[in-house]
Amino acid sequence: MAEVKYRFDPNTLTYQKINTSTRKNLIRAFSFLSITLISAVVVRLIFTAYFDTPKEVLLDREREELLWKYEMLGSGLDDMKDKIEQIEQRDDYLYRPIFEMEPMASTVREAGRGGVEQFDYLKKFNNSDLLVDVASKMDKVQKKVYIQSKSFDSVTKLARNKEKMINSMPAIQPISIDDFKRISDYFGRRRDPFNGEMRMHRGMDFIGPEGTEIYATGDGEVVKAEFNSFGYGNEVVIDHGFEYKTIYAHLRKIKVDVGDEVKRGEVIGTLGNTGRSTGPHLHYEVRQNGKPVDPINYYFDDLTAEEYEKMITTLSESRKPMD
């Protein structure tokens, strides 16, 4: 029940009932509500200026936790980067050399790495330095892992083909000899027997009777079996795979055809005196990655350490160029 108000009338010395209109009542009510609302807003502004709301406290706590997690992530990425670099070292200087692979070039390992400008979109956030640092570290680690996985793919492929590689690599002498004096010339510079000029001899020469059997020094495919008019005479070339080829020159007779698959120790021809030659002998070459290498390092399958030393000593005593 609404409270009834009165006012004192001094003329009549009586109390007169105060009658208020609905409009005035509404105005009073609106004024009261406005003052109350304004007061509440002012109080809230003052409170929030000096005190955090529960929601703000929770958000601050979550933000601090996220920053801590980002810092831990950055630290973890640093540790991961160090471990990957250790794996890279083992890959370059342990795993790859086992299969005679060169260490991966640093330009390849560093390929595709962008600068920090690719993370400019993160700079609009608070703590942008931390965000950019973590994003950059993650990008580097991801690329390192990808490139290293590709390297391991290559090593794994060679490991699976290890037996084939061992059988394919040149590993025996191309003719059977008991006396190392039958090696008339070896790898290196010497005087040409025809004109006396100094020139590179890219293989080793084995002398013997014409018709002496010549053997493939490793498994492979015959890619050339014909007369070479540039000095090698009757010539056989075997592709052993794994970037190895062997060349057999001055043959008397060729006993294989192009496309034949040969095994180590299989007869491929006979010793002769064809082409640019001063006498019956076999000129034998080993090529790796297309470049001639010293064949003396590829007899490990049929020479003991003592026999190898004896061969080296014998070769140092005499040299007789024949092509």
C-alpha positions as CSV (number, residue, x, y, z in Angstrom):
1,M,0.0,0.0,0.0
2,A,1.5,3.3,-1.1
3,E,2.4,5.8,1.7
4,V,0.1,8.8,2.0
5,K,1.7,12.1,2.6
6,Y,0.3,15.3,4.2
7,R,1.3,18.9,4.5
8,F,0.4,21.5,7.2
9,D,-1.8,24.4,6.2
10,P,-1.1,27.4,8.5
11,N,-4.2,29.2,7.4
12,T,-6.6,26.5,8.5
13,L,-4.3,25.0,11.0
14,T,-5.0,21.6,9.5
15,Y,-3.1,18.9,7.6
16,Q,-4.0,18.6,3.9
17,K,-3.5,15.4,2.0
18,I,-0.9,15.8,-0.8
19,N,-2.2,14.5,-4.1
20,T,0.6,13.8,-6.7
21,S,0.0,13.2,-10.3
22,T,1.1,10.0,-12.1
23,R,3.5,12.0,-14.3
24,K,5.3,13.4,-11.3
25,N,5.5,10.0,-9.8
26,L,7.1,8.6,-13.0
27,I,9.5,11.5,-13.1
28,R,10.6,10.9,-9.5
29,A,10.9,7.2,-10.2
30,F,13.0,7.8,-13.3
31,S,15.2,10.3,-11.5
32,F,15.8,7.8,-8.7
33,L,16.6,5.0,-11.1
34,S,19.0,7.2,-13.1
35,I,20.9,8.3,-10.0
36,T,21.1,4.7,-8.8
37,L,22.4,3.5,-12.2
38,I,24.9,6.3,-12.5
39,S,26.1,5.6,-9.0
40,A,26.5,1.9,-9.8
41,V,28.5,2.7,-12.9
42,V,30.8,5.1,-11.0
43,V,31.3,2.6,-8.2
44,R,32.1,-0.1,-10.8
45,L,34.6,2.1,-12.7
46,I,36.3,3.0,-9.4
47,F,36.4,-0.7,-8.4
48,T,37.7,-2.0,-11.7
49,A,40.3,0.8,-11.8
50,Y,41.9,-0.5,-8.6
51,F,40.7,-4.2,-8.4
52,D,40.7,-7.0,-11.0
53,T,37.4,-8.8,-11.6
54,P,37.4,-12.6,-11.1
55,K,37.2,-13.0,-14.8
56,E,40.2,-10.8,-15.4
57,V,42.1,-12.6,-12.7
58,L,41.4,-15.9,-14.5
59,L,42.4,-14.4,-17.9
60,D,45.7,-13.1,-16.4
61,R,46.4,-16.5,-14.9
62,E,45.7,-18.2,-18.3
63,R,47.9,-15.7,-20.1
64,E,50.8,-16.2,-17.7
65,E,50.4,-20.0,-18.1
66,L,50.4,-19.6,-21.9
67,L,53.6,-17.5,-21.8
68,W,55.2,-20.0,-19.6
69,K,54.3,-22.8,-22.0
70,Y,55.6,-20.8,-25.0
71,E,58.9,-20.3,-23.1
72,M,59.1,-24.0,-22.3
73,L,58.3,-24.8,-26.0
74,G,61.1,-22.5,-27.1
75,S,63.5,-24.2,-24.7
76,G,62.4,-27.6,-26.0
77,L,62.9,-26.6,-29.6
78,D,66.5,-25.5,-28.7
79,D,67.2,-29.0,-27.2
80,M,65.6,-30.7,-30.3
81,K,67.7,-28.6,-32.7
82,D,70.9,-29.6,-30.8
83,K,69.9,-33.3,-31.0
84,I,69.1,-33.0,-34.7
85,E,72.5,-31.4,-35.3
86,Q,74.1,-34.3,-33.5
87,I,72.3,-36.7,-35.8
88,E,73.4,-34.6,-38.8
89,Q,77.0,-35.0,-37.7
90,R,76.7,-38.8,-37.4
91,D,75.0,-38.9,-40.7
92,D,77.7,-36.9,-42.5
93,Y,80.7,-38.5,-40.8
94,L,79.6,-42.0,-39.9
95,Y,76.6,-43.3,-41.9
96,R,77.2,-41.8,-45.3
97,P,81.0,-42.6,-45.4
98,I,80.1,-46.3,-44.9
99,F,78.5,-46.2,-48.3
100,E,81.1,-43.8,-49.8
101,M,78.7,-41.0,-49.9
102,E,79.9,-37.4,-49.5
103,P,78.7,-35.4,-46.5
104,M,75.6,-33.4,-47.3
105,A,76.5,-29.9,-48.3
106,S,75.7,-27.2,-45.8
107,T,73.9,-25.3,-48.6
108,V,71.5,-28.2,-48.9
109,R,70.9,-28.5,-45.2
110,E,70.2,-24.8,-44.9
111,A,68.1,-24.6,-48.1
112,G,64.6,-23.2,-47.9
113,R,64.9,-21.4,-44.6
114,G,63.2,-18.1,-44.6
115,G,63.9,-15.1,-42.4
116,V,61.9,-13.8,-39.4
117,E,60.0,-11.5,-41.8
118,Q,57.8,-14.4,-42.6
119,F,56.4,-14.1,-39.1
120,D,55.6,-10.4,-39.3
121,Y,51.9,-11.2,-38.8
122,L,52.7,-12.2,-35.2
123,K,54.0,-8.7,-34.4
124,K,50.6,-7.3,-33.8
125,F,50.1,-9.4,-30.7
126,N,51.4,-8.8,-27.2
127,N,54.7,-10.6,-26.4
128,S,55.3,-10.6,-30.2
129,D,59.1,-11.2,-29.7
130,L,58.5,-14.4,-27.9
131,L,55.9,-15.6,-30.5
132,V,58.3,-14.8,-33.4
133,D,61.2,-16.5,-31.7
134,V,59.3,-19.7,-31.0
135,A,57.7,-19.7,-34.5
136,S,61.1,-19.2,-36.1
137,K,62.7,-22.0,-34.1
138,M,59.8,-24.4,-34.9
139,D,60.2,-23.6,-38.6
140,K,64.0,-24.4,-38.5
141,V,63.4,-27.6,-36.7
142,Q,60.7,-28.8,-39.1
143,K,63.0,-28.1,-42.1
144,K,66.0,-29.8,-40.5
145,V,63.9,-32.9,-39.8
146,Y,62.6,-33.0,-43.3
147,I,66.0,-32.7,-44.9
148,Q,67.5,-35.2,-42.5
149,S,64.7,-37.7,-43.3
150,K,65.6,-37.4,-47.0
151,S,69.2,-38.1,-46.3
152,F,68.2,-41.2,-44.2
153,D,66.1,-42.3,-47.1
154,S,69.2,-42.3,-49.3
155,V,71.3,-44.1,-46.7
156,T,68.5,-46.7,-46.0
157,K,68.2,-47.4,-49.7
158,L,71.9,-48.1,-49.9
159,A,71.8,-50.2,-46.8
160,R,69.1,-52.4,-48.3
161,N,71.3,-52.7,-51.4
162,K,74.5,-53.3,-49.3
163,E,74.9,-56.9,-50.5
164,K,74.4,-55.9,-54.1
165,M,76.8,-53.0,-53.7
166,I,79.5,-55.2,-52.2
167,N,79.1,-57.7,-55.1
168,S,79.1,-54.9,-57.6
169,M,82.1,-52.9,-56.5
170,P,85.4,-53.7,-58.3
171,A,87.3,-55.9,-55.8
172,I,89.6,-58.3,-57.6
173,Q,92.4,-58.2,-60.2
174,P,91.2,-58.5,-63.8
175,I,93.7,-61.4,-64.5
176,S,95.2,-64.1,-62.4
177,I,98.8,-63.4,-61.5
178,D,101.2,-64.9,-59.1
179,D,104.1,-62.5,-59.9
180,F,103.4,-58.8,-59.3
181,K,106.2,-58.1,-61.9
182,R,103.5,-58.8,-64.5
183,I,102.1,-55.4,-63.6
184,S,104.1,-53.2,-66.0
185,D,102.6,-49.8,-65.3
186,Y,100.4,-48.2,-62.7
187,F,98.1,-45.2,-62.1
188,G,99.7,-41.7,-62.4
189,R,101.8,-39.4,-64.6
190,R,104.6,-41.0,-66.7
191,R,106.3,-40.7,-70.1
192,D,104.3,-41.8,-73.1
193,P,106.0,-44.9,-74.7
194,F,105.3,-43.5,-78.2
195,N,106.4,-39.9,-78.0
196,G,108.1,-39.5,-74.6
197,E,105.8,-36.8,-73.4
198,M,104.6,-36.7,-69.8
199,R,100.9,-37.7,-69.6
200,M,98.5,-39.2,-67.2
201,H,98.1,-42.9,-67.1
202,R,94.5,-43.5,-65.9
203,G,94.8,-47.2,-65.1
204,M,97.1,-50.2,-64.5
205,D,98.7,-52.4,-67.2
206,F,99.0,-56.2,-66.8
207,I,101.3,-58.1,-69.2
208,G,101.0,-61.7,-70.2
209,P,100.6,-64.2,-73.1
210,E,98.0,-63.3,-75.6
211,G,94.8,-65.3,-74.9
212,T,95.1,-65.0,-71.1
213,E,91.6,-64.9,-69.7
214,I,90.3,-61.5,-68.4
215,Y,87.7,-61.4,-65.6
216,A,85.0,-58.9,-64.6
217,T,86.1,-57.4,-61.3
218,G,82.5,-56.9,-60.0
219,D,78.9,-57.6,-60.9
220,G,77.4,-55.3,-63.6
221,E,76.1,-54.8,-67.0
222,V,78.2,-54.6,-70.2
223,V,77.6,-51.2,-71.7
224,K,80.4,-51.3,-74.4
225,A,82.0,-54.2,-76.2
226,E,83.6,-53.1,-79.4
227,F,86.7,-51.8,-81.1
228,N,87.8,-48.3,-79.9
229,S,89.5,-46.4,-82.7
230,F,91.0,-43.8,-80.3
231,G,93.7,-46.1,-78.9
232,Y,92.1,-48.7,-76.6
233,G,91.6,-51.3,-79.3
234,N,89.1,-54.0,-78.4
235,E,87.4,-52.6,-75.4
236,V,84.8,-53.7,-72.8
237,V,83.1,-51.3,-70.4
238,I,81.1,-52.6,-67.4
239,D,78.7,-50.5,-65.5
240,H,78.6,-51.8,-61.9
241,G,76.0,-49.3,-60.6
242,F,76.7,-47.3,-57.5
243,E,78.6,-44.8,-59.8
244,Y,81.3,-47.3,-60.6
245,K,82.5,-48.4,-64.1
246,T,85.5,-50.5,-65.2
247,I,87.3,-50.5,-68.5
248,Y,89.3,-53.3,-70.1
249,A,91.3,-52.4,-73.2
250,H,93.6,-53.9,-75.9
251,L,91.8,-57.2,-75.7
252,R,92.5,-59.9,-78.3
253,K,89.0,-61.2,-78.2
254,I,85.7,-59.9,-76.6
255,K,83.5,-62.6,-75.1
256,V,80.5,-60.6,-74.0
257,D,77.9,-58.4,-75.7
258,V,76.3,-55.1,-74.8
259,G,73.5,-55.7,-72.3
260,D,75.0,-58.8,-70.8
261,E,74.7,-59.1,-67.0
262,V,78.1,-60.4,-65.7
263,K,79.2,-61.6,-62.3
264,R,82.5,-61.0,-60.6
265,G,85.1,-63.5,-61.9
266,E,83.3,-64.2,-65.1
267,V,85.5,-64.3,-68.3
268,I,84.7,-61.3,-70.5
269,G,87.6,-61.5,-73.0
270,T,91.2,-62.4,-73.6
271,L,94.5,-60.4,-73.3
272,G,95.7,-59.0,-76.5
273,N,97.7,-56.2,-78.3
274,T,95.0,-54.2,-80.2
275,G,94.9,-50.5,-80.5
276,R,97.7,-48.1,-79.3
277,S,99.9,-50.7,-77.6
278,T,103.6,-51.7,-77.6
279,G,103.0,-55.3,-76.6
280,P,100.4,-57.8,-75.3
281,H,98.9,-56.5,-72.2
282,L,95.6,-55.5,-70.5
283,H,94.9,-51.8,-69.7
284,Y,92.5,-51.7,-66.8
285,E,90.7,-48.7,-65.4
286,V,88.3,-48.0,-62.5
287,R,86.1,-45.0,-62.7
288,Q,83.9,-43.5,-59.9
289,N,81.5,-40.7,-60.6
290,G,82.9,-40.6,-64.1
291,K,86.5,-39.9,-62.9
292,P,89.4,-42.3,-63.1
293,V,90.6,-43.6,-59.7
294,D,93.6,-45.7,-58.8
295,P,92.7,-49.4,-59.4
296,I,95.3,-50.5,-56.8
297,N,92.8,-49.6,-54.1
298,Y,90.2,-52.1,-55.5
299,Y,91.8,-55.5,-55.0
300,F,90.7,-56.1,-51.4
301,D,88.7,-59.2,-52.2
302,D,91.7,-61.3,-53.5
303,L,94.8,-59.9,-51.8
304,T,95.8,-60.2,-48.2
305,A,97.4,-57.2,-46.4
306,E,100.9,-58.9,-46.9
307,E,100.3,-59.4,-50.6
308,Y,99.1,-55.9,-51.0
309,E,102.3,-54.5,-49.4
310,K,104.3,-56.8,-51.6
311,M,102.6,-55.5,-54.7
312,I,103.2,-51.8,-53.7
313,T,106.9,-52.6,-53.1
314,T,107.2,-54.3,-56.5
315,L,105.5,-51.5,-58.4
316,S,107.9,-49.0,-56.8
317,E,110.9,-50.8,-58.2
318,S,110.1,-50.7,-61.9
319,R,107.7,-49.2,-64.5
320,K,107.3,-50.1,-68.1
321,P,104.7,-48.0,-70.0
322,M,103.0,-49.9,-72.8
323,D,100.2,-47.6,-74.0
